[in-house]
């Protein structure tokens, strides 16, 4: 088995449900970020809003897709090693 097949296994459904439950409060932060952007302006957006919103987006991406994103570049051609 090579390195590219190790990230193909999906996350079990019960783990995805737990991630969704734990990440549910970030939905309120995401909503607060959009409210702040549209009604008070981007000057009032705090760094904590941005960080927690990114964590929420990442968590729900994992919940919906079912696997972690692969961050490595795919190599074309022959494998080394």
Secondary structure by P-SEA (a helix, b strand, c coil): ccccccccccccaaaaaaaaaaaaaaaaaaaaaaaaacccccccccaaaaaaaaaaaaaaaaaaacccccccccccccccc
